Amino acid sequence: MSENFRGNHRGWLLKTGADKPWCHQFLIALEDGHYEMGISRAYRLLTEGQYSGTTSIAINGKTESKSNNCVLDLRTGLMWSRYLSNTVGPSSNGSLYWDNHIDHLVHDGGGDPWVVNEVVTQATSNATGVIRYVDNGDNEFWLENVEGTFDTVSGYAITGSEGGGGSGTCLPTSYTTGNKEDIHYYANKCRDEELAGYNDWRVCSPHEILTIMNYAYGGTADPDPNYFGAITPSTNDTIWSSWGRAHQIMVAHYVGLDFGRHTTGNKPEATHHCWVVRGPDLSEPRPCLVKNMVPEAYAVGLGGTMFADCYHYGKDNNIWVPARYTIMNTGDQAGTTEITMPFTGNVETMSNAIVKDNVTGLEWTQDCTQSIGALSDGEVPYLDSSGIREDGLLFCQMAREEALGGRSDWRIPNIMEFMSIVRLKSSSCVDGTYFNNASLEFWGCTPKTNDRTLGYRSVDSTSLAGTGAVRATTANAIRLVRGGYTDADL
């Protein structure tokens, strides 16, 4: 592979890879299309010239001597700082809040439930502020646009704006001001100080983090240690992404390095590390999973409050292009196909319609399993060792034999492939306009590397849209995929 390869093929992240059974005790002879990893990597470590030495990053009286070393991903064109944040933050270990530009107030529970965007006033101190986040259960506000300093002296009550929803008064019992120990201020300092000679560093998106997660390395999903520097010996380091959740204003996504899981934390309360990234170079075509548009300011608050130092890519986690998907439902893709599970005789009637992703080139079954499995709800184990064999792998084989949708090369997607259609900031796992049964939990074929009895699935975003690892015997739905690129295509 050329060192200068820049990935002109839209689907390089989705290569199907080598066919390795991912559960070592469940070795089977079937060529069923499950793959251990299926994602190739190509990096260049930059340590000389402008990439040597360190740059001082100071936040709230703490200074991090940050290495100028960088890692260039030759497939995406993204350039990563080699190391995560490591000595700043409230615990001086590099863990930062997602959003700490704001003041925090705890009160006695007085008044009606308080609401975001409500103006609160303390007449005795002349302090005012606007609620950005609220936790009525724990009697907490997080305030922006604060003028003055709120006082916790007994009797110094706070009153909500008239008609704001939080009518009445409350008495503050604790008040702290934001100290900017958050990831956006950290990225801003990396820009201001021109880390490694660049002034366009930003917080990475969740899909960008996925592009460097190494599911086949050791017992964790840590990025390749030959290129990326570890922070601590712990395998539980967690990385904030730049994305909040559209329907949960207080929550943002982070990724755990223990096995590459996506989950969420409260922006002003949880602390995780920050990994800054820059690029990609927009002068050349770039792969689909990296947003190739100019970063725009992201509203971290409501009411038009914007921070110029808080960036993300794109409008949502789906690729910002017209006509992302095409439904194919004529010819071989018309009607239905009955898929009979041979050991139980149970029948799954699947639509032949195919959803083509015009960005990645992958083709997906519009339907997923709905009526097979122990509860006849379409949820099946990845592989059933009991002898009944009503499982995802056998279903995939039977879909091939029946030529579902006129195709005979269906397979269970690897986790990168499935995450390419997961809507991290939405209230459904995949786009319900195109996919049936959008809000389910679906099997991927990527294993948890330090325990091959565990595999990855997508997670229904009614609780969280992202990834998680569960036992192979756990029941989840199956949505099949075909296509993708191999090294021969490149």
SEFIVO-222477 format. One record per residue (C-alpha): residue in three letters; x, y, z. Coordinates in pm, whole numbers, plus 50000, padded with zeros to 5 digits. Layout:
<site "Ala"; <X; Y; Z>>
...
This chain:
<site "Met"; <50000; 50000; 50000>>
<site "Ser"; <50132; 50342; 49911>>
<site "Glu"; <50225; 50556; 50210>>
<site "Asn"; <50047; 50842; 50034>>
<site "Phe"; <49721; 50653; 49991>>
<site "Arg"; <49430; 50884; 50059>>
<site "Gly"; <49129; 50655; 50030>>
<site "Asn"; <48944; 50762; 49715>>
<site "His"; <48699; 50475; 49755>>
<site "Arg"; <48396; 50568; 49958>>
<site "Gly"; <48365; 50238; 50142>>
<site "Trp"; <48719; 50163; 50257>>
<site "Leu"; <48618; 50167; 50622>>
<site "Leu"; <48372; 49890; 50559>>
<site "Lys"; <48596; 49619; 50416>>
<site "Thr"; <48476; 49271; 50496>>
<site "Gly"; <48817; 49140; 50597>>
<site "Ala"; <48915; 48785; 50687>>
<site "Asp"; <48652; 48526; 50773>>
<site "Lys"; <48734; 48427; 51129>>
<site "Pro"; <48474; 48279; 51365>>
<site "Trp"; <48458; 48516; 51659>>
<site "Cys"; <48355; 48268; 51928>>
<site "His"; <48642; 48027; 51974>>
<site "Gln"; <48430; 47757; 52135>>
<site "Phe"; <48166; 47782; 51863>>
<site "Leu"; <48374; 47683; 51563>>
<site "Ile"; <48152; 47582; 51272>>
<site "Ala"; <48215; 47474; 50915>>
<site "Leu"; <47962; 47710; 50759>>
<site "Glu"; <48096; 47991; 50542>>
<site "Asp"; <47854; 48231; 50704>>
<site "Gly"; <48020; 48565; 50646>>
<site "His"; <48103; 48665; 51001>>
<site "Tyr"; <48426; 48855; 51040>>
<site "Glu"; <48648; 48929; 51332>>
<site "Met"; <48741; 49282; 51240>>
<site "Gly"; <48737; 49360; 50868>>
<site "Ile"; <48887; 49707; 50896>>
<site "Ser"; <49237; 49781; 50771>>
<site "Arg"; <49454; 50061; 50906>>
<site "Ala"; <49741; 50274; 50777>>
<site "Tyr"; <49914; 50536; 50990>>
<site "Arg"; <50221; 50759; 50984>>
<site "Leu"; <50376; 50868; 51314>>
<site "Leu"; <50506; 51227; 51301>>
<site "Thr"; <50778; 51309; 51556>>
<site "Glu"; <51033; 51535; 51386>>
<site "Gly"; <51053; 51907; 51315>>
<site "Gln"; <50732; 52082; 51417>>
<site "Tyr"; <50611; 51752; 51563>>
<site "Ser"; <50892; 51731; 51819>>
<site "Gly"; <50898; 51885; 52164>>
<site "Thr"; <50595; 51997; 52365>>
<site "Thr"; <50338; 52277; 52382>>
<site "Ser"; <50205; 52413; 52713>>
<site "Ile"; <49826; 52391; 52750>>
<site "Ala"; <49710; 52585; 53059>>
<site "Ile"; <49358; 52548; 53201>>
<site "Asn"; <49242; 52690; 53533>>
<site "Gly"; <49591; 52715; 53680>>
<site "Lys"; <49701; 52368; 53563>>
<site "Thr"; <49946; 52317; 53280>>
<site "Glu"; <49988; 52021; 53051>>
<site "Ser"; <50315; 51986; 52860>>
<site "Lys"; <50149; 51832; 52558>>
<site "Ser"; <50361; 51641; 52310>>
<site "Asn"; <50365; 51780; 51956>>
<site "Asn"; <50375; 51424; 51820>>
<site "Cys"; <50090; 51353; 51580>>
<site "Val"; <49949; 51051; 51399>>
<site "Leu"; <49833; 51089; 51040>>
<site "Asp"; <49566; 50841; 50939>>
<site "Leu"; <49654; 50764; 50578>>
<site "Arg"; <49306; 50628; 50510>>
<site "Thr"; <49096; 50919; 50635>>
<site "Gly"; <49340; 51207; 50611>>
<site "Leu"; <49264; 51295; 50973>>
<site "Met"; <49555; 51407; 51189>>
<site "Trp"; <49537; 51314; 51557>>
<site "Ser"; <49732; 51445; 51850>>
<site "Arg"; <49926; 51137; 51960>>
<site "Tyr"; <49818; 51172; 52322>>
<site "Leu"; <49495; 51247; 52503>>
<site "Ser"; <49455; 51519; 52764>>
<site "Asn"; <49653; 51394; 53063>>
<site "Thr"; <49735; 51642; 53341>>
<site "Val"; <49462; 51907; 53339>>
<site "Gly"; <49102; 51892; 53461>>
<site "Pro"; <48945; 51878; 53806>>
<site "Ser"; <49133; 51560; 53900>>
<site "Ser"; <49459; 51658; 53723>>
<site "Asn"; <49450; 51333; 53523>>
<site "Gly"; <49332; 51480; 53195>>
<site "Ser"; <48963; 51409; 53252>>
<site "Leu"; <48751; 51713; 53168>>
<site "Tyr"; <48385; 51808; 53167>>
<site "Trp"; <48205; 51831; 52835>>
<site "Asp"; <48068; 52171; 52930>>
<site "Asn"; <48205; 52372; 53222>>
<site "His"; <48162; 52726; 53090>>
<site "Ile"; <47856; 52747; 53314>>
<site "Asp"; <47773; 52808; 53681>>
<site "His"; <47624; 52537; 53902>>
<site "Leu"; <47356; 52599; 54160>>
<site "Val"; <47193; 52359; 54406>>
<site "His"; <46874; 52473; 54579>>
<site "Asp"; <46623; 52365; 54841>>
<site "Gly"; <46357; 52239; 54597>>
<site "Gly"; <46127; 52537; 54630>>
<site "Gly"; <45900; 52652; 54349>>
<site "Asp"; <45752; 52462; 54057>>
<site "Pro"; <45977; 52252; 53828>>
<site "Trp"; <46235; 52476; 53666>>
<site "Val"; <46287; 52479; 53289>>
<site "Val"; <46569; 52538; 53042>>
<site "Asn"; <46595; 52899; 52917>>
<site "Glu"; <46422; 53037; 53225>>
<site "Val"; <46576; 53356; 53364>>
<site "Val"; <46642; 53342; 53737>>
<site "Thr"; <46709; 53642; 53955>>
<site "Gln"; <46836; 53695; 54310>>
<site "Ala"; <46716; 54041; 54410>>
<site "Thr"; <46933; 54065; 54720>>
<site "Ser"; <47259; 54018; 54526>>
<site "Asn"; <47139; 54152; 54187>>
<site "Ala"; <47263; 53829; 54027>>
<site "Thr"; <47086; 53690; 53722>>
<site "Gly"; <47137; 53393; 53491>>
<site "Val"; <46971; 53176; 53229>>
<site "Ile"; <46914; 52805; 53293>>
<site "Arg"; <47101; 52594; 53038>>
<site "Tyr"; <47053; 52255; 53205>>
<site "Val"; <46820; 52156; 53486>>
<site "Asp"; <46786; 51850; 53706>>
<site "Asn"; <46465; 51894; 53902>>
<site "Gly"; <46509; 51558; 54071>>
<site "Asp"; <46828; 51671; 54242>>
<site "Asn"; <46731; 52040; 54263>>
<site "Glu"; <47012; 52160; 54040>>
<site "Phe"; <47054; 52432; 53774>>
<site "Trp"; <47342; 52502; 53542>>
<site "Leu"; <47336; 52868; 53443>>
<site "Glu"; <47474; 53065; 53149>>
<site "Asn"; <47497; 53439; 53082>>
<site "Val"; <47541; 53495; 53456>>
<site "Glu"; <47574; 53852; 53578>>
<site "Gly"; <47686; 53902; 53935>>
<site "Thr"; <47743; 53627; 54193>>
<site "Phe"; <47464; 53430; 54354>>
<site "Asp"; <47473; 53422; 54731>>
<site "Thr"; <47378; 53125; 54952>>
<site "Val"; <47301; 53337; 55258>>
<site "Ser"; <46980; 53224; 55427>>
<site "Gly"; <46686; 53419; 55288>>
<site "Tyr"; <46861; 53519; 54965>>
<site "Ala"; <46600; 53350; 54751>>
<site "Ile"; <46604; 53303; 54373>>
<site "Thr"; <46296; 53374; 54166>>
<site "Gly"; <46218; 53236; 53821>>
<site "Ser"; <46106; 53451; 53531>>
<site "Glu"; <45734; 53517; 53515>>
<site "Gly"; <45564; 53255; 53298>>
<site "Gly"; <45888; 53061; 53270>>
<site "Gly"; <45750; 52746; 53427>>
<site "Gly"; <45951; 52765; 53746>>
<site "Ser"; <45730; 53013; 53923>>
<site "Gly"; <45790; 53066; 54291>>
<site "Thr"; <46123; 53087; 54466>>
<site "Cys"; <46399; 52859; 54585>>
<site "Leu"; <46683; 52908; 54827>>
<site "Pro"; <47034; 52832; 54694>>
<site "Thr"; <47230; 52594; 54915>>
<site "Ser"; <47543; 52566; 54701>>
<site "Tyr"; <47683; 52778; 54418>>
<site "Thr"; <47997; 52735; 54209>>
<site "Thr"; <48114; 52919; 53900>>
<site "Gly"; <48230; 52743; 53586>>
<site "Asn"; <48607; 52727; 53547>>
<site "Lys"; <48624; 52618; 53181>>
<site "Glu"; <48775; 52280; 53265>>
<site "Asp"; <48598; 52131; 52965>>
<site "Ile"; <48689; 51971; 52634>>
<site "His"; <48594; 52270; 52418>>
<site "Tyr"; <48815; 52507; 52612>>
<site "Tyr"; <49092; 52246; 52592>>
<site "Ala"; <49058; 52225; 52213>>
<site "Asn"; <49050; 52602; 52197>>
<site "Lys"; <49377; 52623; 52392>>
<site "Cys"; <49536; 52370; 52153>>
<site "Arg"; <49439; 52605; 51870>>
<site "Asp"; <49551; 52922; 52049>>
<site "Glu"; <49889; 52770; 52138>>
<site "Glu"; <49922; 52619; 51788>>
<site "Leu"; <49992; 52265; 51900>>
<site "Ala"; <50238; 52107; 51651>>
<site "Gly"; <50212; 52427; 51446>>
<site "Tyr"; <49837; 52408; 51373>>
<site "Asn"; <49549; 52630; 51482>>
<site "Asp"; <49254; 52418; 51368>>
<site "Trp"; <49235; 52145; 51635>>
<site "Arg"; <48888; 52037; 51745>>
<site "Val"; <48709; 51774; 51953>>
<site "Cys"; <48655; 51452; 51759>>
<site "Ser"; <48312; 51320; 51661>>
<site "Pro"; <48204; 50970; 51774>>
<site "His"; <48241; 50823; 51426>>
<site "Glu"; <48589; 50967; 51398>>
<site "Ile"; <48686; 50791; 51721>>
<site "Leu"; <48548; 50468; 51575>>
<site "Thr"; <48784; 50494; 51278>>
<site "Ile"; <49085; 50437; 51503>>
<site "Met"; <48939; 50193; 51756>>
<site "Asn"; <49130; 49869; 51721>>
<site "Tyr"; <48889; 49589; 51807>>
<site "Ala"; <49148; 49322; 51723>>
<site "Tyr"; <49418; 49449; 51957>>
<site "Gly"; <49489; 49263; 52280>>
<site "Gly"; <49212; 49261; 52537>>
<site "Thr"; <49085; 49610; 52467>>
<site "Ala"; <48985; 49826; 52174>>
<site "Asp"; <49265; 50074; 52235>>
<site "Pro"; <49395; 50247; 51922>>
<site "Asp"; <49717; 50091; 51790>>
<site "Pro"; <49983; 50146; 52063>>
<site "Asn"; <50256; 50149; 51799>>
<site "Tyr"; <50125; 50490; 51697>>
<site "Phe"; <49894; 50629; 51963>>
<site "Gly"; <50026; 50698; 52310>>
<site "Ala"; <49858; 50551; 52617>>
<site "Ile"; <49757; 50782; 52901>>
<site "Thr"; <49761; 50538; 53189>>
<site "Pro"; <49799; 50162; 53228>>
<site "Ser"; <49419; 50150; 53276>>
<site "Thr"; <49206; 49999; 53001>>
<site "Asn"; <48909; 50206; 53113>>
<site "Asp"; <49002; 50547; 52971>>
<site "Thr"; <48701; 50722; 52825>>
<site "Ile"; <48691; 50985; 52552>>
<site "Trp"; <48433; 51260; 52508>>
<site "Ser"; <48302; 51316; 52158>>
<site "Ser"; <48179; 51649; 52024>>
<site "Trp"; <47819; 51530; 51991>>
<site "Gly"; <47537; 51589; 52231>>
<site "Arg"; <47202; 51410; 52208>>
<site "Ala"; <46931; 51600; 52023>>
<site "His"; <46653; 51495; 52258>>
<site "Gln"; <46856; 51512; 52580>>
<site "Ile"; <47015; 51854; 52606>>
<site "Met"; <47219; 51767; 52915>>
<site "Val"; <47378; 51455; 52766>>
<site "Ala"; <47671; 51395; 52529>>
<site "His"; <47837; 51087; 52380>>
<site "Tyr"; <48166; 50939; 52488>>
<site "Val"; <48359; 50626; 52390>>
<site "Gly"; <48523; 50380; 52628>>
<site "Leu"; <48862; 50241; 52531>>
<site "Asp"; <48799; 49921; 52727>>
<site "Phe"; <48607; 49777; 52432>>
<site "Gly"; <48511; 50070; 52214>>
<site "Arg"; <48160; 50108; 52350>>
<site "His"; <47951; 50418; 52294>>
<site "Thr"; <47757; 50555; 52585>>
<site "Thr"; <47659; 50893; 52728>>
<site "Gly"; <47732; 51114; 53024>>
<site "Asn"; <47601; 51440; 53168>>
<site "Lys"; <47783; 51730; 53007>>
<site "Pro"; <47839; 51940; 53320>>
<site "Glu"; <47895; 51654; 53567>>
<site "Ala"; <48082; 51361; 53407>>
<site "Thr"; <48454; 51386; 53327>>
<site "His"; <48632; 51205; 53044>>
<site "His"; <48945; 51265; 52840>>
<site "Cys"; <48967; 51485; 52533>>
<site "Trp"; <49132; 51379; 52209>>
<site "Val"; <49187; 51656; 51959>>
<site "Val"; <49193; 51600; 51586>>
<site "Arg"; <49226; 51813; 51276>>
<site "Gly"; <49138; 51774; 50911>>
<site "Pro"; <49066; 51598; 50692>>
<site "Asp"; <49236; 51761; 50396>>
<site "Leu"; <48934; 51866; 50189>>
<site "Ser"; <49135; 51898; 49866>>
<site "Glu"; <49093; 51524; 49800>>
<site "Pro"; <48794; 51288; 49824>>
<site "Arg"; <48751; 51143; 50171>>
<site "Pro"; <48576; 50835; 50311>>
<site "Cys"; <48213; 50847; 50406>>
<site "Leu"; <48237; 50812; 50782>>
<site "Val"; <48441; 51127; 50824>>
<site "Lys"; <48234; 51441; 50776>>
<site "Asn"; <48394; 51621; 50485>>
<site "Met"; <48243; 51962; 50533>>
<site "Val"; <48365; 52276; 50702>>
<site "Pro"; <48315; 52266; 51081>>
<site "Glu"; <48035; 52489; 51202>>
<site "Ala"; <47969; 52639; 51544>>
<site "Tyr"; <47764; 52408; 51762>>
<site "Ala"; <47499; 52541; 51998>>
<site "Val"; <47599; 52397; 52333>>
<site "Gly"; <47314; 52585; 52495>>
<site "Leu"; <46969; 52692; 52391>>
<site "Gly"; <46831; 53034; 52310>>
<site "Gly"; <47094; 53103; 52047>>
<site "Thr"; <47390; 53074; 52280>>
<site "Met"; <47691; 52977; 52072>>
<site "Phe"; <48054; 52913; 52157>>
<site "Ala"; <48290; 52966; 51867>>
<site "Asp"; <48538; 52725; 52026>>
<site "Cys"; <48294; 52429; 52022>>
<site "Tyr"; <48290; 52240; 51695>>
<site "His"; <48133; 51939; 51541>>
<site "Tyr"; <48091; 51806; 51191>>
<site "Gly"; <47759; 51795; 51013>>
<site "Lys"; <47395; 51842; 51108>>
<site "Asp"; <47353; 51499; 51267>>
<site "Asn"; <47535; 51169; 51265>>
<site "Asn"; <47403; 51075; 50922>>
<site "Ile"; <47619; 51188; 50632>>
<site "Trp"; <47521; 51535; 50518>>
<site "Val"; <47444; 51453; 50154>>
<site "Pro"; <47118; 51453; 49956>>
<site "Ala"; <46943; 51119; 49902>>
<site "Arg"; <47152; 50923; 50152>>
<site "Tyr"; <46947; 50606; 50090>>
<site "Thr"; <46761; 50448; 49800>>
<site "Ile"; <46494; 50182; 49849>>
<site "Met"; <46508; 49913; 49581>>
<site "Asn"; <46172; 49731; 49568>>
<site "Thr"; <46112; 49624; 49207>>
<site "Gly"; <46218; 49312; 49015>>
<site "Asp"; <46407; 49074; 49242>>
<site "Gln"; <46351; 49320; 49527>>
<site "Ala"; <45969; 49306; 49503>>
<site "Gly"; <45749; 49087; 49722>>
<site "Thr"; <45869; 48867; 50006>>
<site "Thr"; <46082; 48558; 50069>>
<site "Glu"; <46007; 48293; 50330>>
<site "Ile"; <46314; 48186; 50525>>
<site "Thr"; <46262; 47859; 50710>>
<site "Met"; <46485; 47771; 51001>>
<site "Pro"; <46568; 47402; 50939>>
<site "Phe"; <46591; 47276; 51298>>
<site "Thr"; <46272; 47434; 51429>>
<site "Gly"; <46065; 47486; 51115>>
<site "Asn"; <45994; 47845; 51217>>
<site "Val"; <45943; 48080; 50923>>
<site "Glu"; <46054; 48440; 50883>>
<site "Thr"; <45874; 48621; 50600>>
<site "Met"; <46114; 48891; 50485>>
<site "Ser"; <46054; 49173; 50242>>
<site "Asn"; <46285; 49150; 49941>>
<site "Ala"; <46330; 49526; 49946>>
<site "Ile"; <46688; 49647; 49981>>
<site "Val"; <46807; 49980; 50118>>
<site "Lys"; <47116; 50101; 49935>>
<site "Asp"; <47342; 50344; 50118>>
<site "Asn"; <47452; 50584; 49844>>
<site "Val"; <47745; 50701; 50053>>
<site "Thr"; <47906; 50370; 50149>>
<site "Gly"; <47769; 50154; 49866>>
<site "Leu"; <47651; 49894; 50117>>
<site "Glu"; <47315; 49724; 50062>>
<site "Trp"; <47097; 49641; 50365>>
<site "Thr"; <46784; 49435; 50411>>
<site "Gln"; <46497; 49675; 50468>>
<site "Asp"; <46345; 49418; 50702>>
<site "Cys"; <46506; 49255; 51002>>
<site "Thr"; <46413; 48938; 51186>>
<site "Gln"; <46068; 48975; 51342>>
<site "Ser"; <45909; 48635; 51409>>
<site "Ile"; <46174; 48372; 51476>>
<site "Gly"; <46349; 48313; 51807>>
<site "Ala"; <46236; 48174; 52141>>
<site "Leu"; <45978; 48451; 52189>>
<site "Ser"; <45882; 48472; 51818>>
<site "Asp"; <45985; 48838; 51824>>
<site "Gly"; <46274; 48809; 51579>>
<site "Glu"; <46542; 48829; 51846>>
<site "Val"; <46791; 48543; 51837>>
<site "Pro"; <47136; 48465; 51982>>
<site "Tyr"; <47436; 48529; 51762>>
<site "Leu"; <47510; 48158; 51773>>
<site "Asp"; <47306; 47896; 51958>>
<site "Ser"; <47515; 47604; 52085>>
<site "Ser"; <47216; 47414; 52225>>
<site "Gly"; <47150; 47218; 51905>>
<site "Ile"; <46832; 47411; 51820>>
<site "Arg"; <47043; 47643; 51605>>
<site "Glu"; <46780; 47914; 51570>>
<site "Asp"; <47042; 48185; 51563>>
<site "Gly"; <47177; 48474; 51362>>
<site "Leu"; <47444; 48278; 51181>>
<site "Leu"; <47204; 48011; 51060>>
<site "Phe"; <46950; 48276; 50960>>
<site "Cys"; <47220; 48447; 50754>>
<site "Gln"; <47304; 48117; 50581>>
<site "Met"; <46937; 48047; 50501>>
<site "Ala"; <46889; 48401; 50364>>
<site "Arg"; <47175; 48328; 50125>>
<site "Glu"; <47030; 47994; 50020>>
<site "Glu"; <46690; 48149; 49957>>
<site "Ala"; <46850; 48438; 49765>>
<site "Leu"; <46669; 48701; 49969>>
<site "Gly"; <46616; 49009; 49753>>
<site "Gly"; <46788; 48832; 49463>>
<site "Arg"; <47120; 48827; 49649>>
<site "Ser"; <47313; 48527; 49779>>
<site "Asp"; <47601; 48697; 49962>>
<site "Trp"; <47432; 48836; 50272>>
<site "Arg"; <47630; 48856; 50595>>
<site "Ile"; <47602; 48995; 50945>>
<site "Pro"; <47761; 49342; 50946>>
<site "Asn"; <48072; 49421; 51144>>
<site "Ile"; <48033; 49692; 51407>>
<site "Met"; <48184; 49964; 51189>>
<site "Glu"; <47938; 49885; 50914>>
<site "Phe"; <47640; 49893; 51148>>
<site "Met"; <47756; 50212; 51314>>
<site "Ser"; <47765; 50376; 50972>>
<site "Ile"; <47383; 50376; 50974>>
<site "Val"; <47319; 50418; 51348>>
<site "Arg"; <47173; 50757; 51437>>
<site "Leu"; <47354; 50850; 51755>>
<site "Lys"; <47160; 51169; 51812>>
<site "Ser"; <46816; 51041; 51718>>
<site "Ser"; <46532; 50869; 51898>>
<site "Ser"; <46558; 50558; 51679>>
<site "Cys"; <46854; 50334; 51612>>
<site "Val"; <46838; 50365; 51231>>
<site "Asp"; <46637; 50586; 50996>>
<site "Gly"; <46278; 50465; 51014>>
<site "Thr"; <46194; 50637; 50686>>
<site "Tyr"; <46393; 50368; 50505>>
<site "Phe"; <46442; 50080; 50749>>
<site "Asn"; <46165; 49876; 50909>>
<site "Asn"; <46180; 49809; 51284>>
<site "Ala"; <46422; 50094; 51341>>
<site "Ser"; <46429; 50092; 51721>>
<site "Leu"; <46564; 49748; 51806>>
<site "Glu"; <46897; 49611; 51921>>
<site "Phe"; <47089; 49444; 51639>>
<site "Trp"; <47376; 49199; 51626>>
<site "Gly"; <47708; 49297; 51476>>
<site "Cys"; <47973; 49035; 51405>>
<site "Thr"; <48267; 49202; 51582>>
<site "Pro"; <48389; 49025; 51897>>
<site "Lys"; <48506; 49165; 52227>>
<site "Thr"; <48869; 49075; 52189>>
<site "Asn"; <48955; 48973; 52543>>
<site "Asp"; <48643; 48756; 52578>>
<site "Arg"; <48536; 48584; 52258>>
<site "Thr"; <48211; 48476; 52416>>
<site "Leu"; <48107; 48843; 52393>>
<site "Gly"; <48006; 49021; 52075>>
<site "Tyr"; <47904; 49372; 51978>>
<site "Arg"; <47556; 49488; 51905>>
<site "Ser"; <47402; 49821; 51828>>
<site "Val"; <47199; 49960; 52115>>
<site "Asp"; <46845; 50092; 52082>>
<site "Ser"; <46854; 50466; 52135>>
<site "Thr"; <46541; 50468; 52348>>
<site "Ser"; <46807; 50398; 52609>>
<site "Leu"; <47116; 50486; 52405>>
<site "Ala"; <47212; 50470; 52040>>
<site "Gly"; <47560; 50330; 52017>>
<site "Thr"; <47739; 50002; 52080>>
<site "Gly"; <47768; 49752; 52360>>
<site "Ala"; <47907; 49402; 52411>>
<site "Val"; <47689; 49114; 52529>>
<site "Arg"; <47702; 48735; 52546>>
<site "Ala"; <47673; 48546; 52218>>
<site "Thr"; <47373; 48369; 52365>>
<site "Thr"; <47185; 48699; 52419>>
<site "Ala"; <46888; 48755; 52186>>
<site "Asn"; <46901; 49049; 51944>>
<site "Ala"; <46755; 49122; 51603>>
<site "Ile"; <46943; 49061; 51278>>
<site "Arg"; <46971; 49303; 50985>>
<site "Leu"; <47183; 49170; 50702>>
<site "Val"; <47423; 49356; 50476>>
<site "Arg"; <47612; 49288; 50155>>
<site "Gly"; <47885; 49469; 49961>>
<site "Gly"; <48188; 49657; 50080>>
<site "Tyr"; <48543; 49674; 49952>>
<site "Thr"; <48849; 49458; 49984>>
<site "Asp"; <49214; 49552; 49939>>
<site "Ala"; <49191; 49420; 49583>>
<site "Asp"; <48937; 49693; 49508>>
<site "Leu"; <49180; 49960; 49623>>
